[in-house]
Amino acid sequence: MMAMQYSLTLPADYDMSIIDRRIRDKGPLLDGYPNLLFKAYLRAAKGDLGSRDNLYAPFYLWEGAEGASSFLCGPGFQAIIRDFGRPSVNTWIVWSAAIGPDVKAAKFATREIMPIGSHEALDGTQKSESNVAQHELNGAALASVTGFEPTTWSRVRCRLWSAPPVIDPAAGTQVYRVGHVSTGL
């Protein structure tokens, strides 16, 4: 499995209703997309839920690299490039992914990117992160994904929620609103 996210930082005075309309109009187009486990259409408005910026930042969970490659080379992503320029796309090898039956009911998402220490045992970190992900899915999370990126040695945690999660604002967690969830399921 592979997780993927690009994040478009938009001007502070950007009309976020444009992003909301884009999500409403384009979101259903990826329903049933091959090899897609889910795509959460994420957006954040400056000042809302602690966000410092206006963001459009979809998060994807793929069965494998083939689905991601097909999407990135296809017309949907070409529309992003045409409208916003070509963004950097973060990818992670998935350690743990749990998707609950109500994932399409998600209204909020959190995403954390944390460094992996140079002396940290990866097998222990993987097990610990998988336990955290499963614990959160057994709690209030509708989906829970944890992965790592071995170029910068960082890990990601993405969770989808039906209600705004309680987070520590100092932890550096980005909170988003979810406009739509597409699944290939």
GIVENRA-V875745 format. One record per residue. N is the residue number from 1. OMEGA is omega in whole degrees, 0 to 359 (999 if undefined). BURIAL is 1 if it has 24 or more other ideal C-beta (glycine too) atoms within 12 Angstrom, else 0. Layout:
# GIVENRA-V875745
n:N omega:OMEGA burial:BURIAL
n:N omega:OMEGA burial:BURIAL
This chain:
# GIVENRA-V875745
n:1 omega:182 burial:1
n:2 omega:174 burial:1
n:3 omega:185 burial:1
n:4 omega:175 burial:1
n:5 omega:166 burial:1
n:6 omega:183 burial:1
n:7 omega:178 burial:1
n:8 omega:175 burial:1
n:9 omega:185 burial:0
n:10 omega:180 burial:1
n:11 omega:182 burial:0
n:12 omega:181 burial:0
n:13 omega:181 burial:0
n:14 omega:178 burial:0
n:15 omega:185 burial:0
n:16 omega:175 burial:1
n:17 omega:175 burial:0
n:18 omega:178 burial:0
n:19 omega:179 burial:1
n:20 omega:179 burial:1
n:21 omega:179 burial:0
n:22 omega:179 burial:1
n:23 omega:181 burial:1
n:24 omega:183 burial:0
n:25 omega:187 burial:0
n:26 omega:184 burial:1
n:27 omega:182 burial:1
n:28 omega:182 burial:0
n:29 omega:179 burial:0
n:30 omega:175 burial:1
n:31 omega:180 burial:0
n:32 omega:182 burial:0
n:33 omega:182 burial:1
n:34 omega:177 burial:0
n:35 omega:178 burial:1
n:36 omega:173 burial:1
n:37 omega:167 burial:1
n:38 omega:169 burial:1
n:39 omega:176 burial:1
n:40 omega:179 burial:1
n:41 omega:187 burial:1
n:42 omega:174 burial:1
n:43 omega:177 burial:1
n:44 omega:177 burial:1
n:45 omega:180 burial:1
n:46 omega:179 burial:0
n:47 omega:180 burial:0
n:48 omega:178 burial:0
n:49 omega:176 burial:1
n:50 omega:182 burial:1
n:51 omega:177 burial:1
n:52 omega:186 burial:0
n:53 omega:166 burial:1
n:54 omega:185 burial:1
n:55 omega:163 burial:1
n:56 omega:191 burial:1
n:57 omega:180 burial:1
n:58 omega:179 burial:1
n:59 omega:184 burial:1
n:60 omega:168 burial:1
n:61 omega:183 burial:1
n:62 omega:173 burial:1
n:63 omega:180 burial:1
n:64 omega:185 burial:0
n:65 omega:183 burial:0
n:66 omega:180 burial:0
n:67 omega:179 burial:1
n:68 omega:180 burial:1
n:69 omega:179 burial:0
n:70 omega:180 burial:0
n:71 omega:184 burial:1
n:72 omega:179 burial:1
n:73 omega:186 burial:0
n:74 omega:186 burial:0
n:75 omega:180 burial:0
n:76 omega:180 burial:1
n:77 omega:176 burial:1
n:78 omega:176 burial:0
n:79 omega:176 burial:0
n:80 omega:180 burial:1
n:81 omega:180 burial:0
n:82 omega:187 burial:0
n:83 omega:187 burial:0
n:84 omega:188 burial:1
n:85 omega:183 burial:0
n:86 omega:180 burial:0
n:87 omega:168 burial:0
n:88 omega:181 burial:0
n:89 omega:176 burial:1
n:90 omega:176 burial:1
n:91 omega:179 burial:1
n:92 omega:170 burial:1
n:93 omega:187 burial:1
n:94 omega:173 burial:1
n:95 omega:184 burial:1
n:96 omega:175 burial:1
n:97 omega:177 burial:1
n:98 omega:182 burial:1
n:99 omega:179 burial:1
n:100 omega:183 burial:1
n:101 omega:182 burial:0
n:102 omega:185 burial:0
n:103 omega:182 burial:1
n:104 omega:178 burial:1
n:105 omega:182 burial:0
n:106 omega:177 burial:1
n:107 omega:182 burial:1
n:108 omega:177 burial:1
n:109 omega:171 burial:1
n:110 omega:177 burial:1
n:111 omega:177 burial:1
n:112 omega:171 burial:1
n:113 omega:185 burial:1
n:114 omega:177 burial:1
n:115 omega:171 burial:0
n:116 omega:182 burial:1
n:117 omega:184 burial:0
n:118 omega:179 burial:0
n:119 omega:181 burial:0
n:120 omega:178 burial:0
n:121 omega:185 burial:0
n:122 omega:180 burial:0
n:123 omega:178 burial:0
n:124 omega:179 burial:0
n:125 omega:179 burial:1
n:126 omega:181 burial:0
n:127 omega:179 burial:0
n:128 omega:180 burial:0
n:129 omega:178 burial:1
n:130 omega:177 burial:1
n:131 omega:178 burial:0
n:132 omega:181 burial:1
n:133 omega:180 burial:1
n:134 omega:178 burial:1
n:135 omega:181 burial:0
n:136 omega:177 burial:1
n:137 omega:177 burial:1
n:138 omega:177 burial:0
n:139 omega:186 burial:0
n:140 omega:183 burial:1
n:141 omega:176 burial:1
n:142 omega:175 burial:1
n:143 omega:183 burial:1
n:144 omega:181 burial:1
n:145 omega:175 burial:1
n:146 omega:180 burial:1
n:147 omega:179 burial:1
n:148 omega:182 burial:1
n:149 omega:188 burial:1
n:150 omega:174 burial:0
n:151 omega:178 burial:0
n:152 omega:184 burial:0
n:153 omega:176 burial:0
n:154 omega:177 burial:1
n:155 omega:179 burial:1
n:156 omega:170 burial:1
n:157 omega:174 burial:1
n:158 omega:180 burial:1
n:159 omega:174 burial:1
n:160 omega:187 burial:1
n:161 omega:174 burial:1
n:162 omega:180 burial:0
n:163 omega:180 burial:0
n:164 omega:181 burial:0
n:165 omega:174 burial:1
n:166 omega:180 burial:0
n:167 omega:174 burial:0
n:168 omega:183 burial:0
n:169 omega:180 burial:0
n:170 omega:185 burial:0
n:171 omega:180 burial:0
n:172 omega:179 burial:0
n:173 omega:175 burial:1
n:174 omega:177 burial:1
n:175 omega:181 burial:1
n:176 omega:164 burial:1
n:177 omega:179 burial:1
n:178 omega:180 burial:1
n:179 omega:182 burial:1
n:180 omega:172 burial:1
n:181 omega:173 burial:1
n:182 omega:175 burial:1
n:183 omega:172 burial:1
n:184 omega:184 burial:1
n:185 omega:999 burial:0
